[in-house]
Amino acid sequence: MLVAASLALVALATFGLVIVNSLVPLNLIPLLYMVPVILAATRWGVIPGLVAAFAGALAADFFFYPPLYSFWLDNRQDLIDLLLYLLVAVVTSNLAARLREEANTSSRREREIKELHAFSQGLATCLTSRDLIFAVQDYLSNTLKYRAVLITLAPVDHGSGADGTTVPEEVRQEAVKLMAANATHASMIIAPLTRKAWLVSVIVPEILGYGAIAIELGHGSGDGIGATAKHVEALLGEAMATLKHLKVKEAIEQATINYQTEILRDALVGGVSHELRTPLASILGTCSVLNQLPAISDDRRSHALVEAIHDQAAQLDSAIRDLLDATRISANGVRPQMMWTDPTDIVAAAVKQKQRRLAAHCVVLDLQRDAPLVHVDAVLVEQALGQLLENAAKYSPTGTKIKISCRCGQDCVDLSVTDHGIGLTPEEKGELGKRCYRSERHAASAAGSGLGLWIASSFIAANGGSLLAESQGPNLGTTISLRLPTVAEDTPELLDASND
């Protein structure tokens, strides 16, 4: 078809030259035959240009060089003119064809750049990952006329995409393989039945359960399909970069919301706790004063009533103190005020603090003599040990023994509380110390918030120590230890504290 068009251009030029030459003799016939050569080469390529060049040489010889209407030449100069014409025509045809290819390439690249720019602007308007993923599918399907199918991570029947669109089984298997390998590059596959090319790419990061996208590129030559695949892959790369940005943005927004929620919750708990402790302090003080009055202390019923009020108020005050400690840990962290302290003093202070709570149990002290000083925040460690004593009294039957031990290891001092209460299962032991954790057995045994051991663990961790739990099993008691690190005896600060 293109060759025939080239010959038609030469015929048209010959007809015009014959008419003009009959009126005005022309001396530059071969030069005028360059016009169809250039037109054919620039419009249709190098082959039609060469055909026009040789057809023009034959037409010039046949119609314009003597002897006329013959391909024979009488004049040697005419032969040289035609050969020069052919040489120039061939070179010009090649140059014009290359210029045509470069113009087409530039036009295609300009179109692709415009498409990418328009696609980028469309991506910039996407506010969520859902908007983006469907924008990509719509752009490929509607604008570029390539059928795009989203493929889910879960297995699907009959090779269907996420939207129900049917894809060849080979394409679906390729998508599953790429998703399993978490491939970073696209893969092109030819469907055996339809002989159509498909480009399969993994969606990273996956969104809405979609793990891959398959684009039908259609039929075509190897070079044409390859260029199309590169163009589509560039679009997918742009989309995946935007998807990652949106994922990061969504994660940051969610983290900000979580942080603000945590701050507001802690502020609310802290404010309410402070407001509640003020009247509780008045109630506890009033109960202490009432117990000293002869009319109350001599009346057994009145004395028991005041004691009950005091005990309940003390428990409520302890729970509020736990909330305050939890707020302190969550909001600002724990900043211990370190000092050299005798661990036995910590034990004595904690026992005194929980004296009323331990009154119904037999408390046994087993403290090692000459225990080394520890560099800790004594107030925090005392509160942590108080939490252990509180739990031991809460989960042990009345009248049972609670043993408090102080033992020195090679590089540590262990403050342990052993009870004969409901004990721990292996599962409970693994979860112990987590915020608000309470097993069903513990919840059924006694009321609580699940904050006590978490607070104790946080306070001990702030002092460089750790919390350890041991139990032989349910109803076999529990031993919980606070392990505090020690330092060498010749530490200068330790020597100064000992001298003081």
Buried (B, 14 or more C-beta within 10 A) or exposed (E): EBBEBBBBBBEEBBEEBEEEBEEEEEEEBBEBBBBBBBBBBBBBBBBBBBBBBBBBBEBBBBBBBEEEEEEEBEEEEBEEBBEEBBEBBBEBBBBBBEEBEEEEEEEEEEEBEEBBEEBBEBBEEBEEBEBBBBBBBEBBBEEBEBBBBBBBBEEBEEBBBBEEBEBBEBBBEBBBEBBEEEBEEBBBBBBEEEEBBBBBBBBBEBBBEBBBBBBBBBEEEEEEBBBBBEBBBBBBEBBBEBBEEBBEEBEEEEEEEEEEEEEEEBEEBBEEBEEBBEEBEEBBEBBEEBBEEEEBEEEEEBBEBBBEBBBEBBBBBBBBBBBBBBBBBBBEEBEBEBEBBBBBEBBBBBBEBBEBBBEEBEBEEEBBEEBBBBBBBBBBBBBBBBBBBBBBBBBBEEEBBBBBBBBBEEEBBBBBBBBBBBBBBEEBBEEBBEBEBBBEBBEEBBEBBBBBBBBBBBBBBBBBBBBBBBBEEEEEBBBBBBBBBBBEEEBEEBEEBEEE
